[in-house]
Amino acid sequence: MIIHLVRHAEAVERSPELPEEHRFLTPRGRKRFRKAAASLRKSGIEPEVILTSPLIRAVQTAEILAQALKFKGELLVTALLAHGMQPEDFYDLLKGFPRAKELALVGHEPELGALARTLLAADAACTLNKGATLSFKMDSDGIGADFRQLVDGGGKLVTTRSKACKRLTRG
């Protein structure tokens, strides 16, 4: 199974007037993620399922991804991808789609970075930049994963694990 971890694109800043779950994408965030999504399309990703956090900025990012990929399925919203996701939640998600060959999961930091660190077996903490997508092929045992690619928030494609790890672990 191929997994794409997608961090939501740039959203409006936090403010006391706007609840966290209502923060939406900025025009710049939309524009940059459209470019990143176009790079994902060119790289050949074809998820059978797109799962997203219920927070508006993640749903909007998932919608842009679906449009760019000409995705015909339904976007599925799951609270498991909201803030507080644990690695075991990731494995629970996978169990829900045993026949899927390719999944895209749209969520948040620091949860996606923690999951990336686990899947990459990285020595340092990982952070996905806003709008970035990290792709893996899960091992047949469903526990380990092989790096496939990183598309950063600006649409640049990184295909070597070492370069991707450098980008993900910058402080």
Stockholm file with secondary structure:
# STOCKHOLM 1.0

chainA/1-171         MIIHLVRHAEAVERSPELPEEHRFLTPRGRKRFRKAAASLRKSGIEPEVILTSPLIRAVQTAEILAQALKFKGELLVTALLAHGMQPEDFYDLLKGFPRAKELALVGHEPELGALARTLLAADAACTLNKGATLSFKMDSDGIGADFRQLVDGGGKLVTTRSKACKRLTRG
#=GR chainA/1-171 SS CEEEEEECCCBCCCBTTBCGGGCCBCHHHHHHHHHHHHHHHHHTCCCSEEEECSSHHHHHHHHHHHHHHTCCSCEEECGGGSTTCCHHHHHHHHHTCTTCSEEEEEECTTHHHHHHHHHHTCSSCCCCCTTCEEEEEECTTSSCEEEEEEECTTSCEECCHHHHHHHHTCC
#=GC SS_cons         CEEEEEECCCBCCCBTTBCGGGCCBCHHHHHHHHHHHHHHHHHTCCCSEEEECSSHHHHHHHHHHHHHHTCCSCEEECGGGSTTCCHHHHHHHHHTCTTCSEEEEEECTTHHHHHHHHHHTCSSCCCCCTTCEEEEEECTTSSCEEEEEEECTTSCEECCHHHHHHHHTCC
//
